[in-house]
Amino acid sequence: FYYKYLAHRVRPDARGLHHSRPVQLSCGAISSAYGSSFVRLGSTAFVCGISAELGLAPKSALEPILLVNVELLPLASPKFKPGRPSDQAQSLSALLTKLITPSINRQELLITEGVADPLSWYLRADIYCLDDAGNLLDASLLGLVAALRNVALPSITEKNAELIPSASREHTLSLQQLPFAQTFVAIGDSILTDPTTEEEDQRTGELTLIYSDQAALLAVLQPGGSVVQEGVIRDCMEKAKA
């Protein structure tokens, strides 16, 4: 079925082989969160909320300051089941944490003035998949970046051993080297950008390029399937830059 379309360099949803689906993005919809976003890539949809807790300042730069938790909800796809997080959800959480952590300036989360002991904000990003129509990594990473850019934290003072947050939230994060993903799949001899679930099911190879907002290549990921040849990787890099 798919090969008939690909022979004419078109896909069943009328996209060209290297065209991504439209993106819809909004921020700040969750009033109870310190930052939030809603992203839709085609029909794939995620909502992300950022919560924050105070704790003693970390003693080492190796101590995690951000926790990313991805929930693949059963309403998003029949293949997602209720209960403990699936291996796919845990792998996506770990990968997002690895990709976004270098962008966070830990010094911006420290609180040293007006408190007896140095404190730090510890962030948690809860990312919920509302609809899985393919390419979860690209969409969830975009939602995570947008939610972190939307973060606003209150000032903290200490009085009689009690921590008092300010009424306003004015402290934002100046994220650096923001990561963005571009995923490709191979179906036969064709390379497709931004795959749907149907295309993922038929892939014979997969490649994700991670670029910064300054167009620097940060990572090349090959999650599974056949090994993507070097020439194909270079071709995908050219398409990602276009």
C-alpha positions as CSV (number, residue, x, y, z in Angstrom):
1,F,0.0,0.0,0.0
2,Y,2.6,2.5,1.1
3,Y,5.0,1.6,-1.6
4,K,2.5,2.7,-4.3
5,Y,2.5,6.1,-2.8
6,L,6.2,6.3,-2.2
7,A,6.9,5.4,-5.8
8,H,5.3,8.7,-6.7
9,R,7.2,10.5,-3.9
10,V,4.0,11.3,-2.0
11,R,2.4,10.0,1.2
12,P,-1.2,9.0,2.0
13,D,-1.7,12.2,4.0
14,A,-0.6,14.2,0.8
15,R,2.7,15.3,2.3
16,G,5.9,15.1,0.3
17,L,8.5,12.7,1.6
18,H,10.4,15.4,3.5
19,H,7.5,17.6,4.7
20,S,6.7,17.8,8.4
21,R,3.2,18.1,9.7
22,P,1.9,21.5,10.9
23,V,2.8,22.5,14.5
24,Q,0.4,24.2,17.0
25,L,2.0,25.5,20.2
26,S,0.6,27.4,23.1
27,C,2.0,28.2,26.6
28,G,0.7,29.0,30.1
29,A,-2.6,27.2,29.9
30,I,-2.1,25.4,33.3
31,S,-2.5,28.2,35.9
32,S,-1.4,25.9,38.8
33,A,1.9,25.1,37.1
34,Y,5.1,27.3,37.1
35,G,5.3,26.7,33.4
36,S,3.2,24.8,30.9
37,S,2.7,24.1,27.2
38,F,0.4,22.3,24.8
39,V,1.9,21.1,21.5
40,R,0.3,19.4,18.5
41,L,2.4,18.0,15.7
42,G,-0.2,16.9,13.1
43,S,-2.5,14.9,15.3
44,T,0.1,13.9,17.9
45,A,-0.6,16.0,21.0
46,F,1.2,16.5,24.4
47,V,0.6,18.7,27.4
48,C,3.5,19.6,29.7
49,G,3.4,21.1,33.2
50,I,6.4,22.2,35.2
51,S,6.2,22.0,39.0
52,A,9.0,23.1,41.4
53,E,10.0,22.4,45.0
54,L,12.6,24.0,47.3
55,G,15.4,22.0,48.8
56,L,18.9,22.5,50.0
57,A,21.3,23.5,47.3
58,P,23.0,20.5,45.6
59,K,26.5,19.8,46.8
60,S,27.6,18.5,43.4
61,A,26.9,19.4,39.8
62,L,26.1,15.7,39.2
63,E,23.0,15.9,41.4
64,P,19.9,16.0,39.2
65,I,18.0,19.3,39.3
66,L,15.3,18.3,36.8
67,L,13.0,15.2,36.7
68,V,11.2,14.5,33.5
69,N,8.2,12.1,33.6
70,V,6.4,11.0,30.5
71,E,2.9,9.5,30.7
72,L,1.6,7.6,27.6
73,L,-2.1,7.7,28.4
74,P,-4.4,5.0,27.2
75,L,-6.7,7.6,25.6
76,A,-3.8,8.5,23.3
77,S,-3.6,5.0,21.7
78,P,-5.0,1.5,22.3
79,K,-1.4,0.2,22.6
80,F,-0.8,2.3,25.8
81,K,-2.1,0.5,28.9
82,P,-2.9,1.8,32.4
83,G,-0.7,1.0,35.3
84,R,3.1,1.5,35.8
85,P,5.0,3.4,33.1
86,S,5.9,1.3,30.1
87,D,9.4,0.8,28.9
88,Q,8.7,3.2,26.1
89,A,7.6,5.9,28.5
90,Q,10.6,5.4,30.8
91,S,13.0,5.4,27.8
92,L,11.4,8.6,26.5
93,S,11.6,10.2,30.0
94,A,15.3,9.4,30.3
95,L,16.1,10.6,26.8
96,L,14.3,13.9,27.3
97,T,16.1,14.4,30.6
98,K,19.5,13.8,28.9
99,L,18.7,16.2,26.1
100,I,17.4,19.1,28.1
101,T,19.6,19.1,31.2
102,P,22.6,20.8,29.5
103,S,20.3,23.7,28.6
104,I,19.5,24.6,32.2
105,N,21.6,27.1,34.1
106,R,21.7,25.6,37.6
107,Q,22.9,29.0,39.0
108,E,19.5,30.5,38.1
109,L,17.8,28.0,40.4
110,L,19.9,28.8,43.4
111,I,18.7,31.0,46.3
112,T,21.4,32.4,48.5
113,E,20.0,35.8,49.6
114,G,17.5,36.2,52.4
115,V,17.8,32.6,53.6
116,A,19.9,31.0,56.3
117,D,21.1,28.1,54.1
118,P,21.6,28.1,50.3
119,L,18.5,26.7,48.6
120,S,17.7,25.6,45.1
121,W,14.6,25.0,43.1
122,Y,14.2,21.4,41.9
123,L,12.0,21.1,38.7
124,R,9.7,18.4,37.6
125,A,8.3,18.2,34.1
126,D,5.2,16.0,33.7
127,I,4.5,15.4,30.0
128,Y,1.2,13.7,29.1
129,C,0.6,12.2,25.6
130,L,-3.0,13.0,24.7
131,D,-2.9,11.5,21.1
132,D,-0.3,9.3,19.5
133,A,-0.2,9.8,15.7
134,G,3.5,9.2,15.5
135,N,6.9,10.9,16.2
136,L,6.5,11.2,20.0
137,L,10.1,12.3,20.5
138,D,10.0,15.4,18.3
139,A,6.6,16.5,19.7
140,S,7.4,15.9,23.4
141,L,10.8,17.6,23.2
142,L,9.2,20.7,21.6
143,G,6.6,20.7,24.4
144,L,9.2,20.4,27.1
145,V,11.3,23.2,25.8
146,A,8.3,25.5,25.4
147,A,7.1,24.7,29.0
148,L,10.6,25.4,30.5
149,R,10.7,28.7,28.5
150,N,7.4,29.6,30.1
151,V,8.6,29.0,33.7
152,A,8.3,31.8,36.2
153,L,9.4,31.3,39.8
154,P,8.7,33.5,42.9
155,S,11.3,35.1,45.0
156,I,11.9,33.4,48.4
157,T,12.6,35.0,51.8
158,E,13.0,33.3,55.2
159,K,11.3,34.7,58.3
160,N,11.3,32.9,61.7
161,A,12.5,29.7,59.9
162,E,9.6,29.8,57.5
163,L,10.1,30.1,53.7
164,I,7.8,32.8,52.2
165,P,7.3,33.0,48.4
166,S,6.6,36.3,46.8
167,A,3.1,36.9,45.4
168,S,4.6,37.6,42.0
169,R,6.5,35.2,39.8
170,E,9.3,37.1,38.1
171,H,12.3,34.7,37.8
172,T,12.4,33.1,34.4
173,L,15.0,30.7,33.0
174,S,17.5,31.8,30.3
175,L,17.9,28.4,28.7
176,Q,20.9,27.8,26.6
177,Q,21.4,25.6,23.5
178,L,17.8,24.6,23.3
179,P,17.5,21.2,21.7
180,F,15.1,20.4,18.8
181,A,14.6,17.0,17.2
182,Q,14.0,16.0,13.6
183,T,13.1,12.3,13.1
184,F,13.4,10.4,9.8
185,V,12.4,6.8,9.0
186,A,13.4,4.5,6.1
187,I,10.7,2.5,4.3
188,G,12.4,0.5,1.6
189,D,14.6,3.0,-0.3
190,S,12.6,6.1,0.7
191,I,13.5,8.4,3.6
192,L,10.5,10.1,5.3
193,T,10.5,13.1,7.6
194,D,8.2,13.3,10.7
195,P,6.7,9.8,10.5
196,T,3.1,8.9,11.4
197,T,2.4,5.8,13.5
198,E,1.6,3.9,10.3
199,E,5.0,4.8,8.8
200,E,6.7,3.9,12.1
201,D,5.1,0.4,11.9
202,Q,6.6,-0.1,8.4
203,R,10.0,1.4,9.0
204,T,13.2,-0.5,8.2
205,G,15.4,2.1,9.9
206,E,15.1,5.3,12.0
207,L,17.3,8.3,12.6
208,T,16.8,11.4,14.8
209,L,19.0,14.4,14.5
210,I,19.1,16.8,17.5
211,Y,20.0,20.4,16.7
212,S,20.3,23.4,19.0
213,D,18.4,26.6,18.3
214,Q,21.8,27.9,17.0
215,A,21.7,25.1,14.3
216,A,24.5,23.2,16.0
217,L,24.3,19.4,15.7
218,L,24.0,18.1,19.3
219,A,23.3,14.4,18.8
220,V,22.6,11.6,16.2
221,L,20.2,8.9,17.5
222,Q,19.5,5.6,15.8
223,P,16.9,3.9,18.1
224,G,16.4,0.7,16.2
225,G,15.9,-1.1,12.9
226,S,18.6,-1.4,10.3
227,V,21.8,0.7,10.6
228,V,21.4,4.0,8.7
229,Q,24.2,4.4,6.2
230,E,26.5,7.4,6.5
231,G,25.4,8.8,3.2
232,V,21.8,8.7,4.3
233,I,22.7,10.5,7.5
234,R,24.4,13.3,5.6
235,D,21.3,13.5,3.3
236,C,19.0,13.8,6.3
237,M,21.3,16.5,7.8
238,E,20.9,18.6,4.7
239,K,17.1,18.1,4.7
240,A,16.9,19.1,8.5
241,K,18.8,22.3,7.7
242,A,16.5,23.2,4.8
